[in-house]
Amino acid sequence: MKIGLFGFGKAGKAVASVILQNKNHSLQWIYRKTNKLNHRDASDFFGIESNDPGYFHSEKSFNIDELLEKHPVDAIIDFSSQEGIYTYGKAAARNNVKIISAISHYSDKEIDFLHQLAQKAIVFWSPNITLGINYLLYASTFLKKIAPSVDIEIIEEHFKDKKGISGTAIRIADVLEVKDEKINTIRAGGIVGKHEVIFGFPFQTVRLIHESISRDAFGNGAVFAAEHLLNKKPGFYKFEDLLHPYFKV
C-alpha cells in the first residue's frame, strides 16, 4: 500500500520510521507546512535503508491536489493537527484515498466533516491509534456490561509538557459512560503515555493498564488500521469496528 503522511512531530516521526521498515507498504511522501526538509527523503533523515521515496513536500511548493496527482497514494495517515483534515479531506475523498486520522482531539465541526467525507471515502478515526489501548477499550466495555454499577476511575499519565486531558482518556470515559471528573491526570518527566482503568467492586479491584513504551506503537497501530481497511466500503470507521470480528465467539 502506498502511504502519504501528514504531521512530522514526535508521533509522526515514529510512524514514518515504522512504515519505512515495513516491506509490505511504501511511504511515498510526508506533507508539511514548512519547506525546511524539502529535497530530502525520510530514509535519509532516519538513516534507514529503504526503497521508498519518502520525500518531504511542503504546502508552499505543492497544493494537495497537485501532490495527489503527481504522487498518488492509497491512504493518508494524519498525525498533524485538528485543522489538518481541511487541508486534504476533500481531495482525498475525490481521489478515493483512504483517510486514517490519529488526531487526539476533534471538535464537533471536524467530526461532522469526517462523516461528510465518509459518504464517499473510507474514513477512519482513532484518538489513540495503538492496538493495545483499543484492546483495553474493548475489554473495559465488556466488563462494564457484566457489572454496570461498578465504580470506575481513569488515570492518565503523559509527559510533562502535554496540555489538556488526554483524548484517549476522554474516549475511555465516553465509552464507559462515566463523567470526565472521573479522569485523574498526571504530568511528569518524559512519560510517553499510560492509561489505567480501575474497576472498584466491594471486595475486589480490577485494573486494566496500557502503557506506550515507544511512539513506534502509533506506527504499528496505523499500519494495522490501513491493512484492515483494504476491503472496506466507504464509511466512517473506528478501531472497535476493526477489532470486532476477532471477538466473535
Secondary structure, DSSP 8 states (H G I E B T S, - for coil): -EEEEE--SHHHHHHHHHHHT-TT-EEEEEEES--TTTT-BHHHHHT---S---EEEETTT--HHHHHHHS--SEEEE-S-TTHHHHHHHHHHHTT-EEEE--S---HHHHHHHHHHTTTSEEEE-SS--HHHHHHHHHHHHHHHH-TT-EEEEEEEE-TT--SS-HHHHHHHHHHT--GGGEEEEE-TT--EEEEEEEE-SS-EEEEEEEESSTHHHHHHHHHHHHHTTT--SEEE-HHHHHGGGG--
